[in-house]
Amino acid sequence: MTEKTIIPETPLAERIRPDSIDLIVGQEHLLGKGSALRRALDSGRIFSVIFWGPPGTGKTTLARLMAEYTHKPFRAFSAVTSGVKELREILAEAEEERGKSGQSTILFVDEIHRFNKAQQDAFLPHIESGLIILVGATTQNPSFEVIPPLLSRARVMVLKPLDNDGLKKILERAISDKEKGLGSLELKIDDAALNHIMDISGGDARLALNNLEIAAYYTVEDEGNNNQITIELVEKALDRKALPYDKDGEEHYNIISAFHKSLRGSDVHASIYWLYRMVEAGEDPLFIARRMIRFASEDIGIADPFALQVALNAFEAWEKVGPPEAQLALVEAAVYLATAPKSNALYVAEMAVKKEIAKSGALPVPMHIRNAPTKLMKNLGYSRGYLYPHNYPDAKVDQEYLPENIRHITFYHPTDRGMEKEIKRRMSDMKTKKGVTKTS
C-alpha cells in the first residue's frame, strides 16, 4: 500500500483510516476469505458496487481500498456538494486517463441517493462502456432511492453497524498508535469512559473516534489527571452524561419494561421519557421500534388496527432516514400507541389457541372444507357438502370450520373499546342463520 502523508491537523478518524483490508474491523460477511468482494480485490478485477449502511461503517474506506488494491485511478465525488458540471469534468478526465493507460476510473459517489433520477441516469452509459467503475455509498435503502437500471448494473452490498467489540478494537488502536493515532500522548482510558464513548456513538466508528479525540485533548489540557481518560472527563468533554444502562443487563430489561407498561397505561409523558432514556443511552432504535410493533398487536390489536401501521412506519422511517430526523417518528408512534384504545383480546386468543393445540393435538380437518383436486379425493368425500359463502345473502352461511371436538370453544372475545366494538357487532351478525342446513 502507498504511504499516506499525515497532517497533524487531520482529524483522528481520517489519520487512522485503514490502509489495508486486514485492518478493517467488522464487515466480515463482505471481506472474509472467499467472499466475492475479497476475491475481486485480491485479483484486481473489481465491479461496480453500491455500499449501503449506516454512517461510520467503512463505506468510504472500502471505496479507497478498491483503488489501492486494483491500482486504478480513483476520483471521489459527493452528491451533496457537487453536481452535473463536476461530473462532466471527472468523466472527461476519465476519458483522458483511459486513452493513456487503458484503465477504467473508479468513481466513488458519496450520498448517491441524493441524486435525482435524471442525474443517476447520467452514470449508465459510462458504466456500460467501462469508462468508470461506479462505487456508490448510501445510508438509505437503494431499493427506494436508486433507479432500477443503475441497480441492475451494480451489486448492492450491505454494511452493518459496528458492535461494541469492533468499536473497542478501533478505539484502543487509536489510543496506542504512536504514528497515526494518539499514542504519543501516552494516555490511558478507564473502561467506563471507553464504554460511554461507544454507547453514544451508535456503531459509528467515525463518531466514536471524533468523541475519543475530543475527550483525549480535553484530558491533556486538564491538570492533575495523570493522563487518565475517566468517565467524568468524557462527560465534561462531550457534554453527555453517562446514563446507567447496560444493553445486555438488568437495566436494559427494567427500562424497556417501564416503556411498555407506560404505553399500556396510556401515559404519554412517561412513554416519551422512557423512550428517550433508551435512545440517549445508546439503545438500538430498531429494537425499540420492534417492541412498539409487538405492543400494537398485543395491547391494542383491533381496538385500533391503524396502530400497527403507525409502529411499522416508525420502524421503516428509522431504516430509511436514520438519526436525528427519524427520532421524532419513534416519538410519534409512542404517543399514538399510548393514546390508542387498548385491548389484549388478540393476545388472549393467541394464548388460548396455542393451549388448545397443545392439549388436543393435530385434529383432522373437517371433510367438507378439505380441498379436492383429484377424482380420488372427491370420491373419498373431500369437499362434499361445502357451502360457498358468495352464493348466499351477504356472503354469510351457517357452516362449521373447526374440528368437531372443539366447535364449542370461543377463542377471541372482542371488547367494547375502539374498533373492536364494531368487530363484536359483526361477529354477532354472523351467528347461525335460520333456515340454512348445517353441513356437519
C-alpha positions as CSV (number, residue, x, y, z in Angstrom):
1,M,0.0,0.0,0.0
2,T,1.1,3.6,-0.6
3,E,2.2,5.6,2.4
4,K,-0.1,8.4,3.5
5,T,1.1,11.9,4.4
6,I,-0.3,12.5,7.9
7,I,-1.1,16.2,8.6
8,P,-1.2,17.0,12.3
9,E,-4.5,18.9,11.9
10,T,-6.1,16.0,10.1
11,P,-8.9,14.5,12.3
12,L,-8.1,11.3,14.1
13,A,-10.7,9.3,12.2
14,E,-9.0,10.2,8.9
15,R,-5.5,9.7,10.2
16,I,-6.1,6.1,11.3
17,R,-8.4,5.1,8.4
18,P,-7.3,1.5,7.5
19,D,-4.9,1.3,4.6
20,S,-5.4,-2.5,4.1
21,I,-8.4,-4.8,4.1
22,D,-6.9,-6.7,7.1
23,L,-7.1,-3.6,9.3
24,I,-10.8,-3.1,8.7
25,V,-12.9,-4.1,11.7
26,G,-16.3,-5.7,11.2
27,Q,-18.0,-6.5,7.8
28,E,-16.5,-10.0,7.9
29,H,-19.5,-11.1,5.7
30,L,-18.2,-8.9,2.9
31,L,-14.4,-9.2,3.5
32,G,-13.9,-12.7,4.8
33,K,-11.7,-15.1,2.8
34,G,-13.7,-16.5,-0.2
35,S,-16.2,-13.6,-0.2
36,A,-17.0,-12.1,-3.6
37,L,-15.6,-8.6,-2.7
38,R,-12.4,-10.0,-1.1
39,R,-11.7,-12.2,-4.1
40,A,-12.3,-9.3,-6.5
41,L,-9.9,-7.1,-4.6
42,D,-7.2,-9.8,-4.4
43,S,-7.5,-10.5,-8.1
44,G,-7.6,-6.8,-9.1
45,R,-10.8,-7.4,-11.1
46,I,-13.4,-5.2,-9.4
47,F,-17.0,-4.5,-10.3
48,S,-19.5,-1.6,-9.8
49,V,-21.0,-1.7,-6.3
50,I,-23.3,0.3,-4.1
51,F,-22.4,0.1,-0.4
52,W,-25.5,0.5,1.8
53,G,-25.0,1.0,5.5
54,P,-25.2,3.5,8.5
55,P,-22.6,6.2,8.9
56,G,-19.1,5.3,10.0
57,T,-19.2,1.6,8.9
58,G,-16.4,1.8,6.3
59,K,-18.1,2.7,3.0
60,T,-15.6,5.4,2.1
61,T,-12.6,3.3,3.3
62,L,-13.7,0.4,1.2
63,A,-14.0,2.6,-1.9
64,R,-10.5,3.9,-1.5
65,L,-9.1,0.5,-0.9
66,M,-10.7,-0.8,-4.1
67,A,-8.5,1.7,-5.9
68,E,-5.4,0.8,-3.8
69,Y,-5.8,-2.9,-4.4
70,T,-6.6,-2.7,-8.1
71,H,-4.1,0.2,-8.9
72,K,-6.8,2.0,-10.8
73,P,-7.4,5.8,-11.0
74,F,-9.7,7.0,-8.2
75,R,-12.0,10.0,-8.1
76,A,-14.3,10.9,-5.3
77,F,-17.5,12.8,-5.8
78,S,-20.1,13.9,-3.3
79,A,-23.8,14.2,-4.3
80,V,-24.1,16.8,-1.5
81,T,-21.5,19.3,-2.7
82,S,-21.1,18.6,-6.4
83,G,-23.4,18.5,-9.4
84,V,-23.5,17.6,-13.1
85,K,-20.8,20.1,-14.1
86,E,-18.2,18.5,-11.8
87,L,-19.3,15.1,-13.0
88,R,-18.7,16.1,-16.6
89,E,-15.2,17.2,-15.7
90,I,-14.4,13.9,-13.9
91,L,-15.7,11.9,-16.9
92,A,-13.5,14.0,-19.3
93,E,-10.5,13.2,-17.1
94,A,-11.5,9.5,-17.1
95,E,-11.6,9.5,-20.9
96,E,-8.1,11.1,-21.0
97,E,-6.8,8.5,-18.5
98,R,-8.3,5.6,-20.4
99,G,-6.6,7.0,-23.6
100,K,-3.2,7.0,-21.8
101,S,-3.3,3.8,-19.7
102,G,-6.4,1.9,-20.9
103,Q,-7.6,1.9,-17.3
104,S,-11.1,2.4,-16.1
105,T,-11.5,5.0,-13.4
106,I,-13.1,4.1,-10.0
107,L,-15.7,6.8,-9.4
108,F,-16.7,7.0,-5.7
109,V,-20.1,8.8,-5.4
110,D,-20.9,9.5,-1.7
111,E,-24.5,10.0,-0.8
112,I,-25.6,8.7,-4.2
113,H,-29.3,8.6,-3.1
114,R,-29.3,12.4,-3.1
115,F,-29.1,12.4,-6.9
116,N,-32.4,12.6,-8.7
117,K,-33.5,10.1,-11.4
118,A,-32.0,12.1,-14.3
119,Q,-28.7,12.6,-12.6
120,Q,-28.5,8.9,-11.8
121,D,-29.3,8.1,-15.5
122,A,-26.1,10.0,-16.4
123,F,-23.9,7.3,-15.0
124,L,-25.4,4.5,-17.1
125,P,-23.6,4.8,-20.5
126,H,-20.3,5.3,-18.8
127,I,-20.7,2.2,-16.7
128,E,-21.8,0.3,-19.8
129,S,-18.7,1.5,-21.8
130,G,-16.4,0.6,-19.0
131,L,-15.2,4.2,-18.6
132,I,-16.0,4.1,-14.9
133,I,-16.4,1.5,-12.2
134,L,-19.1,3.1,-10.0
135,V,-18.8,2.8,-6.3
136,G,-21.8,4.4,-4.6
137,A,-22.3,4.9,-0.9
138,T,-25.7,5.5,0.7
139,T,-27.3,5.3,4.1
140,Q,-30.7,4.9,2.5
141,N,-32.3,1.7,1.1
142,P,-31.2,1.6,-2.5
143,S,-34.4,-0.2,-3.5
144,F,-36.2,3.1,-2.9
145,E,-33.5,5.7,-3.6
146,V,-31.5,4.3,-6.6
147,I,-33.1,3.8,-10.1
148,P,-33.5,0.2,-11.2
149,P,-31.2,0.4,-14.3
150,L,-28.4,1.5,-12.0
151,L,-29.2,-1.2,-9.5
152,S,-29.0,-3.8,-12.3
153,R,-25.5,-2.7,-13.2
154,A,-24.1,-2.6,-9.7
155,R,-24.0,-5.1,-6.9
156,V,-25.6,-3.9,-3.6
157,M,-23.5,-4.8,-0.5
158,V,-24.9,-4.1,2.9
159,L,-22.6,-2.9,5.7
160,K,-23.6,-3.5,9.3
161,P,-23.2,-1.1,12.3
162,L,-20.2,-2.0,14.4
163,D,-20.8,-3.7,17.6
164,N,-19.0,-2.7,20.8
165,D,-16.3,-5.3,20.3
166,G,-15.5,-3.7,17.0
167,L,-15.6,-0.2,18.3
168,K,-13.4,-1.2,21.2
169,K,-10.7,-2.5,18.9
170,I,-10.7,0.7,16.8
171,L,-10.6,3.0,19.8
172,E,-7.8,1.0,21.6
173,R,-5.8,1.0,18.4
174,A,-6.2,4.8,18.1
175,I,-5.1,5.3,21.7
176,S,-2.0,3.2,21.3
177,D,-0.9,4.0,17.7
178,K,2.0,6.5,18.1
179,E,2.4,7.1,14.3
180,K,-1.1,7.9,13.3
181,G,-3.2,7.9,16.5
182,L,-2.9,9.3,20.0
183,G,-0.1,7.1,21.2
184,S,2.4,10.0,21.6
185,L,0.1,11.5,24.2
186,E,0.6,8.4,26.4
187,L,-3.0,8.3,27.5
188,K,-4.8,5.6,29.4
189,I,-8.6,5.2,29.4
190,D,-11.0,3.8,32.0
191,D,-13.3,1.0,31.0
192,A,-16.3,3.2,32.0
193,A,-15.1,6.0,29.8
194,L,-14.5,3.7,26.9
195,N,-17.9,2.2,27.3
196,H,-19.6,5.6,27.4
197,I,-17.9,6.7,24.2
198,M,-19.0,3.5,22.5
199,D,-22.6,3.8,23.8
200,I,-23.1,7.3,22.5
201,S,-21.6,6.5,19.1
202,G,-24.3,4.1,17.9
203,G,-22.0,1.8,16.0
204,D,-20.5,4.7,14.0
205,A,-16.7,4.4,14.1
206,R,-16.1,7.9,12.8
207,L,-18.2,9.4,15.5
208,A,-16.6,7.2,18.2
209,L,-13.1,8.4,17.0
210,N,-14.2,12.0,17.0
211,N,-15.6,11.6,20.5
212,L,-12.4,10.0,21.6
213,E,-10.2,12.7,20.1
214,I,-12.2,15.4,21.9
215,A,-12.0,13.6,25.2
216,A,-8.3,12.9,24.8
217,Y,-7.3,16.5,24.2
218,Y,-9.6,17.6,27.0
219,T,-7.8,15.2,29.3
220,V,-4.4,16.5,28.2
221,E,-5.4,20.1,28.9
222,D,-6.9,19.2,32.3
223,E,-4.3,19.2,35.1
224,G,-3.9,16.6,37.7
225,N,-5.4,13.6,35.9
226,N,-2.2,11.7,35.2
227,N,-3.2,11.4,31.5
228,Q,-6.1,9.1,32.5
229,I,-9.3,9.5,30.5
230,T,-12.0,9.0,33.1
231,I,-15.8,8.8,32.7
232,E,-16.0,12.2,34.4
233,L,-13.7,13.8,31.9
234,V,-15.5,12.3,29.0
235,E,-18.8,13.6,30.3
236,K,-17.4,17.1,30.6
237,A,-15.6,17.0,27.2
238,L,-18.6,15.7,25.3
239,D,-21.3,17.3,27.5
240,R,-23.1,13.9,27.6
241,K,-23.9,12.3,30.9
242,A,-23.4,8.5,31.0
243,L,-26.8,7.1,31.8
244,P,-26.8,3.8,33.8
245,Y,-27.9,1.4,31.1
246,D,-26.4,-2.0,30.2
247,K,-27.9,-3.2,26.9
248,D,-27.3,-6.7,27.9
249,G,-28.1,-6.4,31.6
250,E,-30.9,-5.8,34.1
251,E,-31.3,-2.1,33.4
252,H,-32.0,-2.8,29.8
253,Y,-35.0,-5.0,30.8
254,N,-36.1,-2.6,33.5
255,I,-36.3,0.4,31.1
256,I,-38.0,-1.5,28.2
257,S,-40.5,-2.8,30.8
258,A,-41.1,0.7,32.0
259,F,-41.6,1.9,28.5
260,H,-44.0,-1.0,27.6
261,K,-46.1,-0.5,30.8
262,S,-46.3,3.3,30.3
263,L,-47.7,2.7,26.8
264,R,-50.1,0.1,28.2
265,G,-51.1,2.6,30.9
266,S,-51.8,5.3,28.3
267,D,-49.3,7.7,30.0
268,V,-47.9,9.8,27.1
269,H,-45.3,11.6,29.2
270,A,-43.8,8.5,30.8
271,S,-43.8,6.8,27.4
272,I,-41.7,9.6,25.8
273,Y,-39.4,9.8,28.8
274,W,-38.6,6.1,28.8
275,L,-38.2,6.1,25.1
276,Y,-35.6,8.8,25.2
277,R,-33.9,7.2,28.2
278,M,-33.2,4.3,25.9
279,V,-32.3,6.4,22.8
280,E,-29.9,8.7,24.8
281,A,-28.2,5.6,26.4
282,G,-27.4,4.1,23.0
283,E,-30.1,1.5,22.6
284,D,-30.7,0.3,19.1
285,P,-33.7,2.3,17.9
286,L,-34.9,-0.6,15.7
287,F,-35.1,-2.7,18.9
288,I,-37.4,0.0,20.3
289,A,-39.5,0.1,17.1
290,R,-39.8,-3.7,17.1
291,R,-41.2,-3.6,20.7
292,M,-43.7,-1.0,19.6
293,I,-44.8,-3.2,16.7
294,R,-45.3,-6.1,19.2
295,F,-47.2,-3.7,21.5
296,A,-49.5,-2.6,18.7
297,S,-50.7,-6.1,18.2
298,E,-50.5,-7.4,21.8
299,D,-52.0,-4.4,23.8
300,I,-54.1,-2.6,21.2
301,G,-54.9,-5.1,18.5
302,I,-58.1,-4.5,16.6
303,A,-59.3,-1.8,19.0
304,D,-57.3,0.4,16.7
305,P,-55.9,-1.6,13.7
306,F,-54.1,1.6,12.5
307,A,-51.7,1.4,15.5
308,L,-49.8,-1.4,13.9
309,Q,-49.2,0.6,10.7
310,V,-48.0,3.6,12.8
311,A,-45.5,1.3,14.5
312,L,-44.4,-0.2,11.2
313,N,-44.0,3.3,9.7
314,A,-41.7,4.3,12.6
315,F,-39.5,1.2,12.0
316,E,-39.3,2.0,8.3
317,A,-38.6,5.7,8.9
318,W,-35.6,4.8,11.0
319,E,-34.3,2.3,8.5
320,K,-34.6,4.8,5.6
321,V,-33.7,8.1,7.3
322,G,-31.9,7.3,10.5
323,P,-30.8,9.8,13.1
324,P,-31.6,12.5,14.1
325,E,-34.5,13.1,11.7
326,A,-36.2,9.8,12.4
327,Q,-36.2,10.1,16.2
328,L,-39.5,12.1,16.0
329,A,-41.0,9.2,14.1
330,L,-40.4,7.0,17.2
331,V,-41.9,9.6,19.4
332,E,-44.9,10.0,17.1
333,A,-45.5,6.2,17.3
334,A,-45.1,6.2,21.1
335,V,-47.7,9.0,21.5
336,Y,-50.1,7.3,19.2
337,L,-49.8,3.9,20.9
338,A,-50.1,5.4,24.3
339,T,-53.4,7.2,23.5
340,A,-54.9,4.4,21.4
341,P,-57.8,2.3,22.8
342,K,-56.4,-0.8,24.5
343,S,-57.3,-4.4,24.1
344,N,-55.4,-7.6,24.7
345,A,-58.2,-9.8,23.2
346,L,-55.9,-10.9,20.3
347,Y,-53.2,-11.8,22.7
348,V,-55.6,-13.8,24.9
349,A,-57.0,-15.5,21.8
350,E,-53.4,-16.4,20.7
351,M,-52.7,-18.0,24.1
352,A,-56.0,-19.9,24.1
353,V,-55.4,-21.3,20.6
354,K,-51.8,-22.4,21.5
355,K,-53.1,-24.0,24.7
356,E,-55.8,-25.9,22.9
357,I,-53.5,-27.2,20.1
358,A,-51.1,-28.4,22.8
359,K,-54.0,-30.2,24.5
360,S,-55.9,-31.7,21.6
361,G,-53.1,-32.2,19.2
362,A,-53.4,-32.4,15.4
363,L,-57.2,-32.7,14.9
364,P,-58.3,-33.7,11.4
365,V,-59.6,-31.0,9.0
366,P,-63.4,-31.5,8.5
367,M,-64.1,-33.3,5.2
368,H,-66.3,-30.6,3.8
369,I,-63.6,-27.9,3.9
370,R,-60.8,-30.0,2.5
371,N,-59.6,-29.3,-1.0
372,A,-60.4,-32.0,-3.6
373,P,-58.0,-31.5,-6.6
374,T,-58.2,-35.2,-7.7
375,K,-61.1,-37.6,-8.5
376,L,-60.0,-40.0,-5.8
377,M,-60.2,-37.3,-3.2
378,K,-63.7,-36.3,-4.4
379,N,-64.8,-40.0,-4.2
380,L,-63.5,-40.1,-0.6
381,G,-65.7,-37.2,0.3
382,Y,-63.3,-34.4,0.3
383,S,-65.1,-31.0,-0.1
384,R,-68.5,-32.8,-0.2
385,G,-71.2,-30.5,1.3
386,Y,-69.1,-27.4,1.2
387,L,-71.3,-24.2,1.0
388,Y,-69.7,-21.4,-1.0
389,P,-70.5,-18.2,1.0
390,H,-70.6,-16.0,-2.0
391,N,-73.7,-17.9,-3.2
392,Y,-75.6,-16.7,-0.1
393,P,-77.0,-13.4,1.0
394,D,-74.3,-11.1,2.5
395,A,-71.8,-13.9,1.8
396,K,-72.8,-15.5,5.1
397,V,-73.6,-19.1,5.7
398,D,-74.1,-21.3,8.7
399,Q,-71.2,-23.8,8.3
400,E,-68.7,-25.4,10.6
401,Y,-65.0,-24.8,10.1
402,L,-63.5,-26.1,13.3
403,P,-62.8,-29.8,14.1
404,E,-65.8,-31.4,15.7
405,N,-64.1,-31.8,19.1
406,I,-63.5,-28.1,19.7
407,R,-66.5,-26.5,17.9
408,H,-67.9,-25.3,21.3
409,I,-64.8,-23.2,22.1
410,T,-64.6,-19.4,21.6
411,F,-61.1,-18.2,21.3
412,Y,-61.5,-14.5,20.5
413,H,-63.6,-12.2,22.8
414,P,-63.6,-8.7,21.4
415,T,-64.1,-5.8,23.8
416,D,-66.4,-2.8,23.5
417,R,-63.4,-0.5,23.0
418,G,-62.5,1.2,19.7
419,M,-62.8,-0.8,16.5
420,E,-63.3,-4.0,18.5
421,K,-66.8,-2.8,19.3
422,E,-67.6,-2.9,15.6
423,I,-65.8,-6.3,15.2
424,K,-68.0,-7.6,18.1
425,R,-71.1,-6.4,16.3
426,R,-70.0,-8.1,13.0
427,M,-69.3,-11.4,14.8
428,S,-72.8,-11.2,16.4
429,D,-74.3,-10.7,12.9
430,M,-72.5,-13.8,11.7
431,K,-74.2,-16.1,14.2
432,T,-76.2,-19.0,12.9
433,K,-78.7,-18.1,10.3
434,K,-82.1,-19.8,10.5
435,G,-83.2,-21.8,7.5
436,V,-79.6,-22.9,6.4
437,T,-78.8,-26.5,6.9
438,K,-75.5,-27.3,8.7
439,T,-73.0,-29.4,6.8
440,S,-71.7,-31.3,9.8
